[in-house]
Structure formats: C-alpha cells, structure tokens
C-alpha cells in the first residue's frame, strides 16, 4: 500500500510521524552510547580490580606464588584482564558500527525529510492559489451576470415608457448589450479557470502528492530498516567477543584445575623445613637428694662449677621453647638499650688492649643457652626485637645466610650459586663474542681496530675472576652445610670477621637495641648441629640467683645510667654470672642483691673452666 493514495489528505500527520521517527533514531543512538559508556566503565573497573590484586614487584607476595593456588589466582587475574579487554572491544565496536553510523544517518534523514516536505508544501500552496483564482473568476462571473440582468430589466422598462425619448431607450439598450457581453466574457473566463483548476487538482492529488508521499514513505522505510540493522549489529557486537570471552573463562577454569594441594603442602615443607631433629625425651630429674645438673641441661655450667658446692636447681617443666607463654616472652630481654661505650682514651696500666674481640667460648648445648637466657630477670621493652631474633628472616641477614636453619640455608646458598653460574656464563658468552669480533678485526683491519676490544675483554676477565671467587666462597659455605667440610668454631668465626653472621642484626638506637643478637635468636650451623634438645624451663624460680662462672676486675670506672646496668669503680673485683654474648656487655654481681651489666671492654674477666683462667677485655 502506498501513502500517496491512502494518505493523500494526511500531510500534517505524516509530517509529525516522520519527525517522531527521527527522534526515535536519536533516542536509540543515545541508548547505544550509554551502553558503550557502561562497557568502558566496567572494563576499567575490571582492569583496576585485576591490577589491585597483582603481586607488587620486590614484595613478600612474590614468595606466595610458588604455590599452585597462588599461581592459579595470578592466571585468573590475567584472564580477567583479557576479559576486560573484550568489553573495551564491545564499546569500540558499538561506537564505530552503530553510534557513528546512526549519527550520520540521522543528519542525512533530516535533510531529506526537509526537502520532501518543502516540495509538499510548495504543491499545496500552488493548488491553493489555483483554487483562489477559480473562486475569484466565479465571483466575477456571478457579478457580471447580475449586472446584465439589471441592465436588461432597465432597458425593457425604458422601452415601455412612452414618455422616454428614443435616445434614452437606445442608450439603455446599448448598456444592456454591453453587460451581457461582459457576463459572457466572465463566463468564458470562469470556464477556463475551472478547467485549469481541475487539471491542476488532478495532477496534485494523483501525480505530485503521491510521488512526494512515496519518497517520504521510502525514507521512513529506510529509517526503520536502519534501526533494525543497528539492533542486529548491537547483538552481533556481543556475539563476536563471545569466543574470546569463552577462552578467558576456559583459562580461568584451567587455572583452577591446575591447583595441586599435595604440591602446595610439599612446598610448605620445602619453605620452612629447618633440618633440625625433633627434641628427645625429657630426662627424669630426681629432687629427692641434692645433685648436680645433668650434662643434658648445661655442659658449660658443669665445667664452670667444678669444685664448688652443689646448688639446688629450680623447679622446671620441660617444654619446647616455641610454645612459651606470652607473659614469659615479654620478660626475656635484659641487655641495656644502648651499645656499650668505648673505653676511656687513657686506659689504666692494667688494661689489656685486646680490642673488641669477644672471648673464646666452648660449644654449649642450645638447652643450656636457652636456660641461661630464661633464668635471667629480663625486662622486655620491644617485643619486635625478640621476634626478629627468634624468627626465620628469609631473604635478610648475613651474606652466608647463617641466620637460617640448615635446610633453608642450603636452599638459599644453592640458589645463590645457580645465580652466580648464570652470571659467569653470560660473561663468558660476551668474552667469546668479543674474541670473535677481535679475530674479524685482525683479518679485516678496515672493519675496526682490534685493540679497541682489549679493554672490554680485560674488564670481562676481571668480572669472571670476581664471580669465580664469589662462587668458590658460596661453594665452601654450601659444603659446610652439607657436611663436606668441618664446621667452623665460634671463635674462628669471630676471628674471621663473621661475628655478624652469629648475630641477626647489629645493635642500633631504637627498640631493636634489645638483645635480638642473643644466641637464642640466631640459627648458626654449629648450634643447629647441637640443637637436638629444644626444651627449657617454662616456669622457674625468679628468686634463685644465677651461678657464678668467674670473676672480673674493673679497669675503668663506669656509671650505669641505663636500665639494666650497674655502676662500678676502677679496681673493683666482681663476680661474673653471664659472659659477653656478642653485644658488648657482661653481666656481673656485686653481692647477692646487686647485679647488672657493664661494658666488656671496661673489665678484665677470668672465667673458670677446665683450661684455666682466660682473660679478655
């Protein structure tokens, strides 16, 4: 059906309908634009979410991704990032294939509609003008006919009157004839206008208007078809990315299926295995009669207390030290909060300039050191220092990783050796390439100067030599851990400058100045070999003083102003109850009631052991 034949009289309604159609296209374009903005915003939020949970560089989270579940989560984040990219593709396609197309189409549609309705209004104006001309001709014909009738009646009246002259009658007759002629002319004109109007009206309603309306109908049908195509494209844009979205989801599923609980649990063993043996059975302690401590409790105390009367030991319950009560942990540290002061510039004649080197110590069971550590009267000021001292600080500490348990130390050393081997191989590859280049220069001098390569070759040779020395050093430490070399003694470590390897961190001016460098907080290879017993007294008698292990003579006066220290005078002789543990302080007792720490460099110590007296400053 055609609008031209069926809607010939609905020009105004068609004008309103086509205007509504254009507004509908604009509204649909706005809808697609808002959908595109939603897709962009959603993609941005998904990307930000994926980025938020990505592991940061050089962070502790990197250690987590050795587990399959964490690697699966990382794969999921990467797939989610690709998934967000597909939503960006949707937004881009909606903009290029629909929004831009419809915007251009609407502009063309408005221009075409304006042209069609301009032609329609022009045709309407023309037919209205023809109608006005017809009406004017008709009224003129009607007026002339009435004038001719009146003139004829006047002539007849004059002709019947005997009193009227012949001249007047003739004049009236001529006037009536003229009026009849005018009426006849108006009639002919009206007839011509009527014929012309009918032709124009027939052409208007059967030719011109149907043609204009047909073009408007074609324009409207194109508009509707374009909207349909856009809606189809709207769905196809989503459908095009479905295969890739499906691959992203398949990747997430595959990542989830790659999780291996057994592998993760084994990785926990690899990460935290210390290499120590579990503690043995707790020996029965008979309190029914006085007796010395067994060698399992403290071997050093036996050697120090030989020849002294037996001393009753406090009640204790053997427990593993990692499970100590919190209120006990809060009272473990007693060392002063400041590093020991250097000796005066003018030392006394009795001073022995041995330097800051600590005295030689015999190996002691870890249980004895823990026992000494626990039976002191500490005041905890910073729990973090104890935590740092007693925990495994993976990735930090001395160069030889001696602060780690044996198994963890072996893994770190092996990783370092592998890294050095890779560096050596890179340097060797560079040297080989430069050697070939030099040979080419020697054979073809025009290509370059052979001597220009020599500085770089010398530099690479030096680098390789340094790396090999480094490799040899780490190989030695690895051999030491694996038992291929004898374990170095405590004194040899100090003499070789490895004192820091015995202690986790140097003393500083904050809460870490607590005794985190205590032997109990360090995992050295010699202690790990003797750490078969990890138990100590959880409950102990705070009133019982520590046993005396020697004496000392004060070389310089010292005023103990810090908490835990004691003031001493030059020449004073005191009892030593705890030797220097590497932090520069020695614990002494003046009498049964007064004890504290003094700088090791301020006293001359005489320890009682099987080898006799040993003096150090």
N, C-alpha and C positions, 0 to 999 in steps of 0.2 A: 504494500500500500504506500501511496505517495502523499507527502504532506501538502503538495501543491493542489491536489484535487480534493483531499479530505479536510484540509485545514486552511482553505483559501481565505476564510474570514477570521483567522486566529493569529493575525500578525503580532499583536501585542503579547499574547500568551506565549507564542514561540520565542519572542524576544526575552521574556522573563525566564523561560525554561533553559534556553541556551546560556544565559547568564548564570543560572544555578549550576549548570553542567561544568562551566569553567571554575566556579568556586569549589565544586566538589573535587575537581582535579587538584586544585591548590591545597585543599584540606588533606587529601590523600598524600600529597607531596610532603606536607608538614608532618604527617604521621610517620612516613618513612624516615624523615630527617631525625625525628625524635628517637625512633628505633635505632638509628645509626649512632646517635649520641649515647644511648644506653649501652650499646655494644662496645663502644670505645671506653666508656667509664668502667664497664665490667671487666674488660681486658686489662685496663690499667690497675684495677684493684686486684685482679688475679696475679698480675706480674709483681705488684708490690708485696702481695702475700708470699709468693714464691721467693722473692728476694729477701724478705724479712727472715725466713727460716733457712736460708742458705748459710752454710758454715762460713764464718769470718776467717780471713787469712791470718795465719800465725796465732790461732786461738786454741783453747783447750778442746773445742768441739772437733778439731781435726782428729784428735785421738779417738773420738767416738766412732768415726767412720771406718774403723777396722771391723766393726760388727756388721753382719749381713742385714740386720734390720735397719741400721742407720744408713747403709748404702742403698737399701730399697727405698727408704724415705727420700734420700737425695735424688734417686731416679724419678720418684713420683713428683718431686718439685720441678725437675727439668721437664718432665712430660706436661706438667701443669703450665709451665711457662710456654711450651709449644701450643698447648690448648688455648691459652690467652691470645697467642698469635693468630689463631684461626678466627677468633672473634674480631680481631682487628681486620682480617681479610673480609669478613662479612660486612663490617662497617664501610670499608673501602669500596666494595662492590655495590653496596646499596647506594652509595653516593654517586659513583660513576655511571652505573647502569640504570638507575631509577630517578634519583633526585635531579641530577643534571639534565637527563633526557626529558623528564616531565616539566622542568622549569622552562626549557627551550620550547617544548611543545605548547605550553600554555601561552607563551608570548606569541607564537605563530597563530594559535587558535583565536586569541583576542583580536589580532589584526584581521584575520579572515572574517570573523563574525562581524566586525565593524564594517567591513566592505560590503558584505551581503545585506546587512540591514540598511546601509546607506542606499544601496540600489533599490531596496524595497520601499523605503520612504520616498525616494525620488519618483518611483512608479505611482505610489499612492498620491503624491502631490500632483502629478500630471493628470491622472484620471479625475481628481477633484477639480482641477482647473477646467477640464473639458465639460464637466457637469455644470460648472458655474456659467460657462459660455452658453450651454444649451438652455439653462434656466433664463439667462438674460435675453436670448433670442426668442424664447417662448413668451416672455412677458411683453417684449416689444411687439410681437405679432398680435398678442391679445389686445394691447392698447390701440394698435392701428385699426384692428377690426372694429373696435368700439367707436373710434373716431369716424370711420367710414359709414357706420350705421347712423350716427348722429347727423353727419353731413347729408346723407340720403334723405332722412326724415325732414331736414330743414329745406332741402330743395323741393320736396313734394309739397310742403306747407306753403312755400313761396309761389309755387306754380299754381296752386288752387286759389290763392288770394287775388281778386280782380283789381284790388287797389294798388298792387305792387307793379312797378314798372317792368317792362320786358328786360331791361338791362340788369335789374336786380335778380330776376329769375335766371338769366343766363349766368350770372356770376355764381349763384347758388349751385347751378348745375355743374359748372366747371369745378367748383370746390368739392362737390360730392364725387366727381370722377377722379380728382387727384387723391382723395382719401382712399378710394377703392384701389387705386394703383399702389399706394403706399402699403395698404393691407396685403395686397398680393405680393409685393416685394418682401415684406416681413414673413409672409407665409413661406415663400421660397427659401429665405434665409434660415428660418426655423427648421425647415425640412432638411436643408443641407447640414445644419448643426446637429440635428438629431441623427442623421445618417452617420456623420463623422463620429459622434459620441458613441453610438452603438458599436462602430468598428473598434474604437479605442478601448471601450469597455470589454469587448470580446477578446481583444488581444491581451488586455491587462489580466483578466481572470482565467484565461485559457492558455496563455502563452508565457507572458512575462512573469507573473506572480508564481505560477507553478515551477518555472525554471529557477527563480530565486529561492523558493522554498526547497526545491530539490537540492540545491547546493548547500543550503543550511542543514538539510537532513543528512547529506553526505558528511558534512563537517561534524555533526553530532555523532554519527555512527563511527567516524574515525576516533573521536574523543573516547567513546565507550570502548572501542577496540583497544586503544592505547592504555586505558586504565586496566583492562583485562590482562594485557601483556605485562604490564608493570606488576600486577598482583602475582602473575605466574613467575616472573623474574624474582619477586620477593621470596617466593618459596624455593626457587632454584638456587638462589644465593646460599641459603642454608644447606640445601642438599649437596652442593658442590664441596663443602668442607666436611661433610659427614665422614667420608673415608679417612681423612687425616685425623679428625677427632676420634674416630674409632681406633686408629693406630695409637693415638695418645693414650686412650683408655686401655688398649691392649698392652701398651708399655707399662702402665701402672699395675695391671694385673700380673704381668710377667715379673715386675719388680717385687710384688708381694709374694709371688710363688718362689722367688729366689731366696727368701729368708730361710735360714737353716738354724734352728735352735741349738742343735748339737755343736755346730761350728762356733756359734756365739759363746756357748758355755765353755768350749775349749779355749776360745780366745781370752776369756776371763782368766783361765789358768795361766796362759802364756803371759798375760799382762801383769799379774800380781803374784806369780809364783816366786817365793823368796829363796828357795833352795835350802832353808833350814830344816832340821829334823824336828818332829814333834817332841815336846818335853817328856822326859821319862817319868817313872813312878816317883811319888813323893816318899822319901825315906821316913821311917818311924823315928821320932825323937823321944828319947826316954828322959823324962824330967824327974824320975824317982830319985836320982842321985846326981850330984854335980858332975858335969862332964864338959869337955871342950867341944867346940863346934866341929862338926864333921867337915871333912875336906870338901864335900859337895856344896857346903854353904859358902865357905870362903877359904881358899888356899892361902891367900896373902895374909889373912889375919893369923893363921897358924904360925906362919914363919915370923910374923912380927911379934907375936905374943909368947914365943918360946921363952921359957924361964920365968914367966910371970904367973901369978896365981890364977886359977880358973875363975871365970866370971860367969855368973848365970846369964842366960840369954832370955830375951823377952818372948812372951807367947806370940806365936805366929800361926797363921793359916796359910799353907802353900797354895797360891793361886797364880794363874797366868797373868802377867803384868798388863796385857792389853785390856783386861776386864776390871781394872782398878776402879774403885768408886770415885765419883766426881769430886767429893769433898776431899779425898786424898790427893787427887790430881792438882787441886787448887793450892796445895801446900808443898809442892815438890821442889821449887827452886829457891835457893838461898843466896846465891852469889851476889855481891854488890852490883848496883845498877850502873856503875861507871867502870871503864877499863882501869887497871892498876896504874898508878903514877910512876914515872921513871925515877930511878934512884937519884939522889942529890948529885950536883956537879962535882963536889969534893967528897968522895966517899971516905969512910973510916979506913984506917990501916988494915982492919981485919977483913975488909971487903975482898971478895974474890971475883974478878971480872970475867965471869963465865958467860955473860950475855944473857939474852932472854931464853936461852935453850932450856927446856924442861928436863928434869932428871930422868934417868933411865928407870923404866918400870918393868917389873916382871909381868908376864901374862897372867891374867886373873880370870876366873870363870865369870861369865856375864851375871850369874846369880849373885855373886859377891858384890859386884859393882852396883847392881840394882839394889841390893840390900843396904849398902852404904848410902846410896842415893836416897832410899826411902826412910832410913832410920835417922836422918838428919832432921833438923827443925826448920823447915823452909817456910818462906812467905812468898806466895805467888803474886806477882804484880802484873803479869801479862801472859794469859793462857796461850796466846798465839805462838809465843816463843817455844813453849813446850810442844805444841802441836807441830811446829816446824821441825823441832828436834827429833820427835818420835815418829813422824810420818815419812813415807817414801816420797821424796821430792823428785819425781821423774822429770827429766829434762833440765835440771838445775844441779848445781853443786860443783865439786872439783872436776878437773879435766879427766881423771881416770875413773870417774863415776864410783868412787869408793864409798860414797854415802848410800849406795843402793844395796839391796840384798844380792847375794851371789848370782842367782839366776837372772835377775833384772840387769845386773851389771854386765853379765856375759852378753846379753842381747844388745845392750847399748854399745858395748865395745865392738861386737861383730858388725853392727850397723855402721859404726864409725869407720871400721876397717874397709867395709864394702864401698863406702863413700870415697875414702882416700884412693882405693884402687881405681875407681871410675875417674877420679881427677888425674891420676897418673896416666891412665890410658888416653885421656884427652890430650894431655901434654905430649905424650909420645906420638900420637897421631899428628899433632901440629908440627912436631920436630921432623917427622917423616915427610910431611908435605913441604916444609921449608927446605929440607935436604934435596928433594927432587927439584924444587924451584932453583936452588943454587946450581945443581948439575945442568939444568937447562941454560942458566945464565953463563956457565962456564963454556958450554958448547956453542952458545949463540950470544956473544957479548953485546950485540946490538939490541938485545931484548932487555938487558938490565945489568947492573953492577953486581957481581957475586958477593962482594964484600958487604953490600948493604943488608944481607940476610944474617951476617955473623952476629950482630948484637942481639937480635931476637933469638937466635939459636942458643947463645950463651945464657940469655935470660931463662929460656925454657929448660936448659940443663940444670940451672940453679933451682928452678921450681921443682923439677923432678927429684933432685937430691934432697930438697927440704921435705917433699912429700914422702920419700922413702924413709927418711929418718923418723918422720911422724908415724909412718906405718910400722916401723920397727918398734917404736915406743908402745904403740897400742897392741901390737902382737905380743910384746912382753907382758903387758897387763892381762891380756886375754889368756896367755899361757899360765900366768899366775892364778887366775880364777879357775881355770880348768885343771889345775893341779900339775901342770907340766913343769912348773918352776916352784922352788920353795917359797913359802910365804914370808914376806919381809917382816921383821920385828918392829915393835912400836918405836924403839929408839932409832933404828935405821931410817924409819920414815921421817922422823923429826930432823935427823942429820942431813937427809937428802932434800930437805925443803918441802916435804909433803905433809907438813903439820896441818895445813888447811884441809887436806883430804881426810884427816882424822876427825875434824870438826865440821859441822854442816855449814856454818857461816861465821865470819868474824864478828866480834862484839862491836856494836855501834852505840849511838847515844839515845836510842829510843827503847821501847819495851822489849825489842829483840836483844837488848843487852843482858837479859836474863840468861841463865845457863843453858841455852839451846845447844851450845857446843859441848855439853856433857857427854861423856862416853856412852851414857844410856840412850842418847838420842842419835848416835851415829852407828851406821852399819859398815864397819870395815871388814876386810876379808879375814883378818886374824880373829876378830870377835865372832864373825859368822861361823868360823870353824869350831869355836868353843861354845857356841850358843845352843848346846844340847839341852840346857836347863833354863827355862824362861820364867821361873816362878819366884816369887818373893813374898815377904810378909805383908798381907793386906791390913792387918791390924797389928799395931806394935805399941810398945810402951814408950811414950814420949818422955818419961821421967828418967829413963836409963841413959847415961852419957855414953858417947862413943868411946871405943878403946883407944888408948894412946899407941901410935905407931912410931914415935920417935920424939926427938927434941929439936929445938932451933934456938939460935942466938940472934938477937935483933942487931942489925948492922946500922940502921938509921932510924931516927925517931919517926913515928907515923901517927897522925891524929885521925882516928876513924870517924869521919863525919857522916859517911853514907850509912844507910841502914844495912846491918849485917856485918859491918867491920868493927874492929876493936882498936883502941889506941894503945900504942906500945912505946917504950923508951929504949934508947940505944943501950946495948949491953944486956938487956933483959933476956932471961932464958925461959922459954915457954914450951909446953907440950904440943906436939903435932898430932892432930886427930884426923886430918884429911889432907893428903898431899895435893899438889897442883894438878888439876885435870886438864890443863891446857889453856885455861882462861887467864892465867897470870896471878891467881890468888891461892893462898894456902890457909887452911883452917887450923887455928891454934886454940889452946885453952890455957888460961892463967891459973885458974883454980876450978873447983867443981862447979862454980856458979857462973863464971865469966868466960865466954868463948866467942870467937868471931873470926873474920877473915883479915889477913894482912897481905900486902903485895909480896909475891915470891922473891922479887929482886931486892927486898929490904931485909931479908933474913938469910941465915946460913943454917941449912937443915941437915940433921943427922938422923937418917932412917935406920931402924933396927931391922936387919934381915940376916939371912944365912951367910951373906958375903961380907958382913961387917958394915961399918958406917959409910954412907955415901953423902958427900957434901955438895950442895948446889945453891946458887943464889937465885 
